[in-house]
Structures are given as C-alpha cells and as structure tokens.
Amino acid sequence: MVVPYCNVIPLRDINPTRRVPYVTYLIIVLNLAMFVYQFVVLSATQNQEFVQQHGVVPYYLLSGYGPALSTPVTSMFMHGGLGHLMSNMWFLHVFGDNVEEALGRPRFVLFYFFTGIVAVLAHAVIQPGSQLPLVGASGAISGVLGAYVLLYPRARVVTYVPIFFFFELPAFFFILIWFAMQVFSGCGALSAIETSGIAFFAHVGGFLAGLLFLAVGGKPKRGPVTYLGPRVSTRELRRRF
C-alpha cells in the first residue's frame, strides 16, 4: 500500500489542538520501530520473507488460512521503504492529532484499527486472487482523513503542489480532491494493481470506514473547535516554507 496522497502535500493544518496526541505519537513510534526492524535488523532476504508472512495476501486471507488472519493488523505497521513510511507518518502527524482529540484516546485506538482492517478487506475483496502482500498504514490514515473531513471541514490546510507552489485549502476541498483521485485511479488501475503495488481501493475503503465510524457511533460528545485564524498570503507561505 503506497502513500495516501496524489499530487498535493499537506504541510500543516491551521487547527491547533489542546491536548498532546499521545496515541498518534505512539503509532508513529511503533511504525518507525518496525521500519528499523525490517530494514536494519533483517537482511533483504529476511525482510522479503517477513513481508510475505505478515503482510496481507488477499488469496490467503479470504481462504481463511489461519496465520493470515492476523495480517490485517500486523500489516498496518509495516512499510515498503523510507518514502512510503515518511509520507504515511506525515499525513498521520498532520491530521491525526485533531481526530484523536475529538474522539478521545480509547475511541481513537478503536477507530484506527477499525478503519485499517476495513481498508485491507476492501482491497482483498477487489483483488481476491492476489498473492502480492499488502503493507502500510495508509488504509487507517485514509480513515483519519474521512473522520477529519466530517469533524473539521472548514479547517484550512497549508498545501504544497509541485513545483514550489503553496496555498491554503479548506480541509473539505483538500480531502475531496484526494478522495476523487483515489476513486478515479483505482477504477483505472483495476487490471494493474498487481504490478503497480498501489492499493487504491484500500484507501477508499479506509476513508469510507472513517466516515461510517463517526456517522454510526463515533461522534464526539462535545463538538470539536475549528480554529480559522487570519488568512496567510501565498507570498508569506512561501517565505515560511
């Protein structure tokens, strides 16, 4: 599972929190620790075997093969490379703290695993015969985006678009663009997922799971506060970043 964005990169959201996001930080630390184990402790051959054993292989998962039943959880902390890891963790850093604060720490843990598991199941259903292992946290992080767009649609996201172009977007539009790219890319790449390694429908499934979690029973008891603050010019954004 690759990075959860397309051609836009969130630098930060203008939506400060009032509590330290300990769960978000812990998830990031666990992913970093797993990366070190995969790429520093294990040899390249051992890492390939490790990914094959603990990544989600749709064919084995849907067949009910015993050891494969734990892989929807283990795969959420594994990554295919440094760029894969850093992009996923950056998205989690930008958006996860607000969702954690709104839901509370216990419900955020439940939410994160729920959306991650739904994401890999969505991929498995779309590609039931695939024997390519799926790894990455982007399914769960896609769920974070789904929750964020419901909780903070008006929050502004400082966005970078290659090449060196900065601007602010409302979270609703930023995430809507991202989601549309996942759907269109997924529909266009159904026959190429095996070779591209991009599990677009895992992103879609995780996003929809995030929406569902909040719609059914995950709404915070107190409404979240969205800080709008003063608008910052494009020139000022470029100077800062």
N, C-alpha and C positions, 0 to 999 in steps of 0.2 A: 504494500500500500504506500503510495508516494505522498508527497506534500499536499496539504489540503487546500491549496490556492492555485490560481491560474496565473494571470499576468499583473495582478495588483498585490502589493505587500503592505500590510498594516504596520506602521511604525509604533503607534500607540493610540489608545483611545482617550478622549478627554472626558473621563468618567471616573474620578478618584473613589477609592474605597475607604471605609472607616475601620476595617479590621485587617489584620495580617492574614493573607490567604495561605495558611499552613498546609492545607491539603493539596492545593495547586503546587506549592513548592515541593512537597513530598513526592508527588507524582513525577515532577521534573527530575528530582534527585534519583528516584528509582530507575527512570529511563536512562539517565546518564550512567548509573552504575551498571545497568545491563549492557549498555554500549561498550563500556570498558571491558566487561567480561567477554563479550562477543569478539571484540577486535583487538584486545591487548592480551588477555589471558589465553584465549583459544587460538589455535593456528587457523589458517584459512580453511583447511580441510575440515577441522573440527567445527568451525563456525557453520559451514555448509550443512554438516550433519545436524548440528544443533537447531538450525533454522528449519530443516526438513522435519525434525522431530517435534518442535514446539511451535512452529508456525501453523496457520490454519490451511489445511489442504482440503478443499471442498469435497472431493471424492470420498476421502476417509471420514470426514465429519458427518456427512449425510448418510453414510453407510452404517453409522453407529459404532464404528471401530473404537474400542474402549479408550486407548491412550489419546485419541484425537479429541475426546470430549472436553479436555481441559484447555485445548489450544485457543479457543476464543478469548480466554483470559491471559494466558502466557504471551500470546502474540501481540497484545496491546503494549507490551513493554520492550519489544524488540524492534530493531530498525535495520535497514539495508545499507546504511552508510552515514557519514557525518552530515551531509547536506540534508538527507531525509530526517535525521534526528533533530538538527538545529531548526529546520523550518517548522516541524511539528511543535517543538517546545516553545518556539517564539509565538506561534498562534495561541498556544495554551497560556503563555505568560500574558499576552495582551488581553485576552477575553475571559480567561478562566477565573481571575480574581473576583470580578463582578458577579459572575454566576454563583460562585461559591458563597459570597457574602449574602446574596439574595436567598439562596436555598438553605443555607446553614451547612455546616461541615458534614454531619452524618448523611443528610439527604444528597449532598453533592457527591459523596463517595458512591452511594447507590445509583445516582444519576449517571455518573461517569462509566461505571461498569455496565449498566443497562444499555446505554447508547452504544458503547463499544461492542457489546455482544450482538445487539441487533444489527449493527453495521456489517460484521463479518457474516452473519446469517444471510443478510441481503445479498452480499457478494456470492455466497455459496449457492443460493437459490438461482441466481442469474447464471452462474457457471458451475453447475452440479458435477460435471465430469472433469473439472480442472484438477490437475495434480501439481500445480505450481503453488508453493507455500506463500501465504499472505502474512505479512508482518507490518506492524506500525500502529501508532496511536491515532492516526488521522480520522478513523471512524468515530472514536469517542470525542475527539476535538471537533469534528463536524457537528456532533450533538451539542457541544458547548455553544457553537455558533447558532444553532437552532434555538436554544434557550435564550441566548443573548438578544437575538432579534425580537423576541417576544417581550423580554424584560426592558430592553433599552433601545427601542427603535430610533429614538431621536438623538442618542449619543453620537458625537462626532468622532470619526476615525481619521487620524492623520495617515494618509495613504501615499505610497511611493509607486509610481509607474515608470518602469524603464523607458526612456533613458533620462534619469535625473529630473523627474517632474513630480513635484509634491502638491498635494491639495487635500482639503478636508471633505469627507463624505459623511452624510448621516449613516449610522450603522445599518439601517434598513436597506439603503441602496447598495452599500458595500457588500453586504451578505447576500442580497438578491442577485447581484452580478455574479458573485462566487457560485451560488446555487445553480443559476442558469447555465454557467459554464460546465458544472459537473453533469447536469442532465444532458445537455447537448453533446458533450464529449463522450459521455457514456453510451448514448444511443448510437453515435457514430463509430464507436470503437468496440462494439459488442463482439465482433469477429476477431479483434486484435488484442484482447485483454491478455491472452496467454503470452504474447510476445512483447507487449509494451510494459507489462507489470503494473499498469495503472488500474486500480480498482475503483473506478468512478462510482459504481453503484454502492460500494461500501460507504462512500462519503454521503451519497444521497440517503441511504438507509439510516446512517447515524444522525444526519440532520433532521429527518422526519421523526426519528425516535426522540430527539431533544424536544421537538415541538409537542409530541404526544405526551411526554412525561409531564410537561408543565400544564398542558390542556386538561389532562385527566386528574392529576392529583399532586403535582409538584409545585403549585403556585405558592410563593412566599406569603407568610401570614401578614407581613407589613409590606406595602408597596415599595419597590426599590426607588432610590433617588437618582435621577439623572442630572449630572452637572453639565450645563451647557457652556457657561463661561463666555468670555469675549471671543469673537472670531479672530483668527490669525491670518494675515495675508500670505499669499504664496511666496512672496519675497522673504518674509520673516521665517516661514517654514524652511525654505532652502538655506537660510543663514544658520538656523539651528541644527540642521541635519546634514 
